[in-house]
Amino acid sequence: MPAKLGEEHAEGEVSMRIVEAFPHTTKVMDPVFIPLSDGITLAARIWLPEDADETPVPAILEYLPYRRQDGTAERDALTHPYFAGHGYACVRVDMRGSGDSEGILLGEYLKQEQDDALEIIDWIVAQPWCAGSVGMIGISWGGFNGLQVAARKPPALKAIVSICSTDDRYADDIHYMGGCLVNDNAAWNAYMFSINTTPPDPDMVGNKWHDIWTKRLKGSGLWLEDWMSHQTRDDFYKHGSVCENFADIEAAVYAVGGWADGYSNAVFRLLAELKSPCKGLVGPWGHKYPHFAHPGPRMGFLQECIRWWDHWLKGNDTGIMDEPQLRCWMQDPVPPRTYYAERPGRWVAEESWPSPRIEATTLHLNRGGLGAAPGEAGDLAINSPLTVGLMAGQWCPHGSDPDQAGDQRYEAGGSLVFDGEPLAEAMEILGAPVVELDLACDKPQGMVAVCLSEVLPDGAATRISYGLLNLSHRDSHETPSALEPGTRYRIRLQLNDAGHRFERGNRIRIAVSSNYWPIAWPSPEMTTLSIAAASSLLILPLRPERAEDASLRPFEEAESARPLAQTIQRAPDYQWTVTQDMIGGCFTVHQWFDEGRTTYDEQDGWTVESTHDEYFTIHPDDPVTAKLDITWTERFERGAWQVSSKTHTVVTSTASHFRVAAKMQAWQGDEIVHEQSWDREFERNHV
């Protein structure tokens, strides 16, 4: 029977319809404890049709370290009951060492994580409510491990939906971008450092909660030690990077991304390389599920998933595999903003990817700007202040806060800028822009950042894409080599994939800089890059019009299940400021996140609050002044029971070493339960 629609649920300025009744009435089982072969039990919440024991259904697994009780409870409530109402068993599992699960979480994407997933799938298949076929869904970590588990080929796993994920843990994740150390490396560590201090719920696990918690506190460690110890593409990052052998994946893959997110590139690589059935979807969204993401427009993502699951897990012909392999939101020009409620544009499609329809268009980086033909030869020098990048936004924007790139006019003074002539007609691109630079550097270590923007008639510049390259990685991420100062090199820099329409009368801009703070850690010394004009190129993936786009099957309106019942006792607060010490000269980017204080109404007064405070400081002319200072706090309460923690991480560097200082403290009430400090140096390896 058709779903009954109730009121709309507003998230920010964009709404989605709430489904009140489904084809199947459902029930929730929580907690369910899944035993593993080594004696550890993992906690799960399961939504499924009430009659699934008599009429078994396929299962959908989401497997994360982010605490199902509170960390993902809000988004889980919007998603998993919807799938269950359409005839699926949805199993949301706390990973080993997280939430209410036993054990210790020692790192991301470990073999142990995959081994546990295989046992979970075997357990699911053995349940009386499971019909035998399994899918996996997840965003970010859950999208990563969906690909990784698929590469392990469990027989029951027939299909996955991988959202905002990557196939390449080194070159396309929060650790290193183009071989440059991304500052999200430390920021992400600070988040997991904090999450690993959080306790299980005594109402879920009983009196053993304290033992589980203290083992977690003492054993999870500081993951940043591993990440700073591995600065090149070695076996540490090859593990879990499915791009090492795409043929390992035999399950069907639906790869989903957003242009505002940091992880859209993998969609195009998966489409091009996987041998298994694969579809791609890229919208305007940040790092969120598409049915409640910003920027809008949202789309009926859950309905699209049901079509996918029905085809691959139930064997029903929904027509989804007869449609074009790739659907993308072609974005229209907009003034530069750090937040958009919606991005104007339209849905377009390609029958396959790479598309034979995409045409390479080459422009030359001439002295006078971008040109269709090479101009006068000559060298152009740039020694960027370390403040270039302050308008870059987050490496991985979530879209719901002002975290996207701002007006690129602020960056122009510290960059080599190449503007094209006003466009005689509109031009659309889809895919990865590429820049080829003929350059030299005056130091043995350096980096280059390239931004592609659209300049509007009033001079405002909206960033469309960007890319970074550590120049010692010009030939290899595995075996970097120092530059010979003054020697010319031909380097190729692939920017992030983009789908964008440049408007008639606007200009295309390429901006080249030698730094990009606070996205990336600076080189050990200030560098001057010498760019050869005329012989350096911009190659754009031009997309001709496709008449069939006008008749594409429209996506339905965004829907979800009923939002989670919760009481907001303190509303979230978000601040982002950039300040300069006018005496000392240092710039500081300060981000303050108060996640608020929330009581979960159906969990007997379970109350959670969290804050994080981040400072990124640098002097425009001195790389060794770079400093990250990040503090997280967590607090959990129920009645008189109270647990809290505080973690603090500081990252600095010299010309030869990185230094990491960190501290963890955890309390039960006013009594400190565990305290630990770290202070380590790591030799810089061509970074």
N, C-alpha and C positions, 0 to 999 in steps of 0.2 A: 504494500500500500504506500502511497506517497507520504513523504514527511510532512508533518504539520508545522507551520512556521509561526513563531511567536514574535515578541518584540525584538527590536534591534538593540544590539549591545555596542555601545560606542567606546572605541579606544582612540583617544586623541580626537582628531577631526574626522576620522574615517570610521564607518560602522560596518557591522556584519550581522547577518540574520541569525537568530538563535532558534535552533530546532528543538521543539518541545516533545515530539513523538516520532518514533522510528518504526521501521518494519518489524523489528524485534524488541521486545522488552528485555531489559538487561539487569545484571546484578554485578556487584563489586566484591571481590575477595581481597582483604588486606588486613594483616600481613599474611603472605604466603611465603614459606621458607623453602628454598630449593637446595637440596643437599648436593655437594660436590664430592668427588672421589677422594679428596685429601682431607675430608672431615669438615671443611668450611661450609657454612650455609649462607646463601644470598637471599636478601629480602626482595619481595615483588608485590606489586599491586596488579590485580587482574580484573579487567572488565570483560564480560562475555554475555551472550544471550542466555536467558534463564533456562532454556531447554537444551543447552549445548551438550549436557551429559547424555541425553536421549538422541539428539541430532547433532553430532559433532560438526565443528566448523574449522576453517583454516585459522591460523594464529599469526599475529603481527607482533614482533619483538622490538622494543626500544630499550637500549642497554647503555646506562650512563653513570658517571660518578657524581651527579649533581643533586642528590637527595630528592627522592620522589615525594617525601613527606611535606617539603616546603620549597626546595630549590626550583623544581619544575612543576609543582603541583598545579599552578594556575594554568599553564599552557597544556598540561596533560588533561585537565578537565575539559578544555575546549575541543580536544582532538580525539582521545581514545574512546570516550563513550559514544562518539559519533560513529567510529568504525564498528564498535561492538553492536550498535543499533542497526547496522547494516549487515550483520551476520558474521562477525569476526571475534575471535578471542584476542584481546590486546594485553600484552604482558610487558609491564614496565619494571625493569630490574635495576636495583642498586648494585653497582659494580663492587667487586671485592674491595673492602676497606673504606666504603663510603656509605652514607645513609645508615640504614639499619642492618647492613651486611657485615659479616665477620671478616677477619683477615686484615691485611695491610696493603694499601695502594702505593706502589713503589715508583710509578712513572706512567707516562702516557703510551698507549698502543703497544704494550708489552706482549710477548708471546703468551704469558699467563692469562692476560685479558682475553685473547683469542681462544685459548684452550678452554677457559671457563664458558665462553659463549657456545662452543661446540657442545659442552655438557648441558647447558641450558636448553639448547635446541633439542637435544635428545630427550631431556626431561619433558619438554612441552609436547613432543610427539607422542610420548608415552601416556599422556593424560587422557582420560575418557572423553573430555570435551574437544579434543583436537582431531581434526579429520586427516591429519598427516602432512599437510603442506604448510610451510612457514614463509613469511616475509619479514624483512627488517626495514625499519624507518628510523631516521634520525637527522638532526641538524648539527653541524659542526662535529664535535667528538662522535656523536651518534651517526653522522654521515660518514666520517672516517672509518669507524669500525664496521659499518655495514659493508663497505668495500673490502675491508681487510678480512672479515669473516667469510664473505663470498669467495675470496681467493683461496680459502681453506676448503672449499667445496663440500660443505655438509649436504648430504643428499636431499634432506627435507627443505633446504632453503632454495626456493624457486625464483624469488624476485626481491629487489630492494628498492627503496626510495632514499636517495642520498642527497641531502640538502646542505648547501653551503659547506662543502667539504673539499678535500684535495686528494689527488693520487700521488703527490710528490711532497714528502714531509720535509725535505730540505729547501728546495727552491721556491716553494709556493705555500708556505705556512708562516706562522708567527715568529719563527726563529731567524731565518735568513732570507732575504729577498735579493736575488741577483748576487748572492754572496755577501751582501751587506748585513750587518747585525741589526735586526729590527728591534726597536725598543719595547715592542710588545712581548719580546722574549722574556724580559724581566717582569713586565706588568702581568703577563699570563702566569709566570711563576708565583707572583705575589698572590694571585687569586687562588691557585691550587694549594699554595702554602697555607692559606687561610682555611680553605675548604677541608683540608686534611686534619685540621684541629677540631672539627665539629663532632658532636657526640651522636650516638644512636638515641632513639626515643625509648626511655625506660618502659613506657606503656606497651611498646612493640616487642622488646627483647627481654624484658624482665630484669632481674637483679644482676645479670651479667653485663649490663650496659657499661658499668664503670671499667670492667676489665677490657671490654672491646675498645673503649675510648682511650684508655691509657696506653694500650698496645699501639693504637693508631698514632697517638701523640709522639711516642718514642721511636716508632719505626718508619714513618713515612718519609722523613728526611727533607732535604732542600733540593728540589729537582733542578734548580738553576745550576747546581754543580755539574750535573751531567751535560746540560745544554751548553755551558761555557767551556767544558772540556772537549766538546766536539764542534769545531768551528768550520769543518769542511764536510763535503758529502761522503761520509764514510759508512760503514756497515750499520752504525747506530741509526742513521736516517734512512738507509735503504730498507731496513726492516719496517714493514708497515706501509711502504711506498709501493702501491700496486702498479705504478708505471714501470717498475723493474721487470714485470712480466704480465702484461695485460691479459695474456691468454689463460692465466690462472682463473679468471672470473668466467664462470659459465652461466650464472644466474642472470636473469633480465635486470637491467639497471635503468632507473629513471633518475637522471641527474638534474638537479634543480639549483639555481643560483639567482643572485640579484646584482644589478649593476652597481648599487651602492655598497655592496658587501666586499670583503677582501678575498672571496673565494670563488669568483665566477669563472676563472680561467679553466678550471678542471672540467667544467661541463663540455667545453669544446674539445679538449684532449680525449676525454672518455668517448665522445661520439666518434672521433676520428680513429681511435685505436682499439676499442673493445671489439671482440669477435662475437660476443653474446648479444642478444637483442638489447637495444639501447635507445632511449629517447632523452631529449634535452628540453629544458624550460628555463628561461632567464627573464625575470621581470625587473621592475625598477627598485626592488626592495633592498633593505639593509639585511643584517644578520638575524633574520626572524623567519618563522613559518609564513608562507605567502598569504594565508587567510587572515592573519592579524598583523601584517608587516607595514612598516613605513619605509620609504615613501609609497603611497598608493599609486595607481589603483590596486587594491587587493583583487583576488580572484577566487573562484570556487575551487580552492585547492583540494579540500577534502572530497568533493565530488569527483575531481580528476583522479585522486588516489583510489577511490572506490572503483572507478572504471579500470584502473591499472590492476588492483588486487583481484577484481572479479575475473579479469582476463587470465592472469597468471596463476592465481591460487584456486579459483573455482572452475576455470575452463570455459567461462562464458564469453561469447563474442560480443564485446562492447564497441568494437570499431576503433579502439584507441590505436592499434598497431597499423591501421590503414591510413592514418593521418600523417602529415609531414613529420620527419624525425625531430626537427628543431622548431620550437616556437620562442620568439623573443619580443620584448617590448622595445620598439624603435623609439628612442627618446627624442623629443623636440627640444629646440633651444629654450633655455630659461636663464634669467639673471642669476648670478652666483649667490647661493645661500648655503649656510651650514645646516639648515633644516628645510625639508619640503614635506608638506602634508601629502602632496601628489606630484608626480612628474607627468606632464602632458606627453602624449605620443599615441602609438597604435601597435596592435599585435601584427607581427609579420612571421613568415615561416620559410624554411628551406626544406626541400624534400630529403636532403642528405647533407652530411657535413664530413669533410670539407665540401662546400658547395662549388660545383663547377661554374656557377654564375658569378662568383666574386671575382672582381677584376682588380689587379694591383695598379695603383696610380702613384707615380713617383714625382716628388717635389724636391728641389735642391735647396739646401741651406746656404743661400747666397748672402753676400755682404749687405745687400739692400732688403733682405727678407726672403720668404719662400718664393721659388720661381719654378715654372715648368721646364725651364732650360737652365743649364749651369751658367753662372755669371762669372765675374772676374775672380780669379784665384787669389788666395791670400789667407793668412792666419788671423784668427780672432781669439783673444785670450780672455779667460774668466777665472777669477779667484773669489769665490762666493763667500760672503759672511755666513757664519754658522746660524744665522737667523732665517736663511732661506728654507722654507718648509713650515714656518709657523702658521701658514694658511692651508696646510695640507689636510687638516682634519685627522681622524683616527685611521690607522691602518685597516681596521675592521669595523666600520661604522655599523651601529645597530639601527640607525635611522629614526628612532623615537626621540632622540635628543639632538641638539645642534652639534653633530660630530662629523659632518661632511666638509669637503674642501670649500674654503671661502674664496673671495675675490682674488684672482691671481695677479691683479695689479700690484698687490703688496709684495709679491715675489719678484717682480720684473727687474727692480733695480739691482738685484744681486745675481742676475742670470743673463746669459746671452739670449736675446729674444729675436726670433725670426717670424715675422708676420707676413701672411700672404696678402694679395690684393683682395678687395671686396669680391665675393663670389658673384659671378654673373647669373648663376642659377643654383638652386638647392642641391646638396650632395649628401648621400647617405653612406655610412660605413657600417660594416658588421664583421667583427673578427678582431685580430690583433694588429694594431699599427706597429711598424718596425722603423727604427732609426738606425742608420749606418753612419758612424762617425769616424772620420780620419783625424786622429788626435795624438797629442803628446802630453806628457805630464812631467812637471819639474821635480817630482819626488818619486821614490821607489814604491810608494803606496798611495792610492787615491781612489776616489769613486766619482761616478757621474750620475746625475739624476736628470731625467727628461720628462717634461710635462707637455701634453697636447691639450690645447684649450681652444674655445671659440670666443672671439672678441666681438662684442656687440657694438652697435653704432655709437653708444655713449662711452665706449672705452672699457666697460666692465668685461672681465674675462672669466669664463666658467671652465673649470678643468673637466676634460672629457676622459682622459686616461693619463697614466704615468708609468714609469719604470725606473729601476735602479740597477746599477752594475758596479760591483767591486772590481776595479780594473785589474787586480791581480788574478781574478777569476775569468779573465777574458777568453781563455781557452778551455778551462775546466774548473768545475766546482770541487772536484776530487783532489786535484794536484795544482793548487794555485802557484803562481810564480811572480816574483817582484818585477816591477817595471824598470826599464833602464831609462833614467831621466833624459828627456830630450828626444828619445827615439819615437818615431811615429808608429802608430798601431791602427789597424782597421778593425773596429769593434762593431758588433751587431747587438742591438738592444731591443728586445721585444717588449712592448708596453702591454698593459693589461687589456684584455679583450673589451670591446665596446660596441654598442649598437646606438648610433646617433645620427641625427639629421642636422647638417650645417645649413643654416638658412641663407637664402639669397641676400646679398648685401653685407653679410657678416664676414669676418676674417678667420682664417685658421692660424693658430700660433703654436710654434714650438719654442719652449724655454729650456735651456741647458744650464745646469748649475753643478758645482763641485761638492755640494752638501745638500742634505735634506733632513734637517732636525725639526721636530723630535721624532719623525718616523724612523730614522736610522742613526746609529751611533757614528760619529765622525771619524775620519781617517786620523792617524796619529799626529800628522802635521797639516798645517794649512797648505793647500796645493793650488797651483795655477795650471789650468788646462788650456792647451792651444788647439783650437778646432780649425781644421782646414775648410774654408768656405768653398762653395761650389761642388767639391767632391763629396761632401757629406749630404746624406739623403734622408728624406721621410717617405716611407712607402705606406700608403693607406689602402685598406681593403674596401674598395668601392662596391657598393651593392646596387645593382640596377633595380628598377621597379619590377614588381611581380604582381601581375593582374589578379592572380588567384588569392592574394592576401585579403581582398575585399569579400571573399566568400568563405573564409575560414570558419570552422565551427566555433561559435562564440563560447567563451568560458562563462560559466554560471556565476551568479552573485556569491560573494563569500558567505559561507555558513559556518556555524560551529555548534557544539553542544553547549549546555548551560554553563555560565561561568562559575568558578569555585566560590563557595560561601566563605567569606572572610571579612574580618573587621579591621579596618585600617585605623590604628591608634595614632600613628604619626605618618603623615604623608611623605613620600619620597622627595628629595631635594637634589638638584644637580647644578653645579657651578663650573664654569670654565673661564679662566682669566689668563691674560698674557700681560706681564708687567716688566718694567726695566728699572734696575737700580741705576739712577742717573749719575751716581758718583762712581760706583765700582764698574758699571757697564754691563753687568750680567742681565740676561733675560730669563724669566721664570714662567713656565706654563704650569698653572695650578688647576687640577681637576678634583672636585669634591663630589663624591657620590654618597648620598644617604639613601639607602634602600627603604627607609621607613621602618615602622614597627607594625607588625601584622599578627593578628590572632586568627588561627584557622578554626572556623566555627564547628566543624565536624570532627575535630581532633582533641576534644576535651580541654580546651584552653591552651593548646600548644601555641606559644608566642615566640616570634623570631624578629630580630633586628640585626642590621649589618651596615657598616660604613666603610668607605675606603677613600684615602686621601693621597693624591699623587702630585709630586713636584718634579718637573723636568727643567734643570737649570743649565745655562751655558753662557759663556762670553762670546760675542760675535767673532773674535779674532784668536781664540785660544781653545783648541780641541780638548786639552787636558782638564779644562774646567767643567766638562760634561758630567752631570750628576743626575741620577734617578733616586728619588726618596719616596717610598711607598709604604703606607700603613693601612692595615685592615683590622677591623674589629668584628666579632661575631657574638651574639647573645641569644640564648635559648631559655625559655621559662615555661613552667607549668606549676601554678600555685607557688608553694615555697621552694620548689626545686628550681635551681638556677645554675647555668653553666655559661662561661664566657671565655673569649680568647682574644689575643692581640698579636699580630705579626708585623714585623718591620723589616724592610729590605732596602739596602742602599747599594747602588752600583756606581763606581767611579773608574777612572783609568789613568795610566801614565802612557807615555809613548810606546812602552814595551809590554805592559800588563793591564789586565782588567782586575779590579778588586770587588769582591762581593762580601758585604757584612750583613748578617741577618740575625733576628732574634724572634723566638716564639715564647709566649707565655699563655698558660691556660689556668682557669680558676673554676672551682666548684663553690658557689657562693663567694665568700671573701677569702677562701683558702686557696693558695696557689697549689696546683696539682703537678704541673710540669713546666720547666723552664729550660731553654736550650739556646745556645748562640753558635754562630758560624762566622768565620773570618778567613777568606781564602783569596789567593791570587792565581790568575790564569794567564799564561803567556799568550800574547796576541799572535795568531797565526795568519799573517797576511790579511788582517781585518783592521 
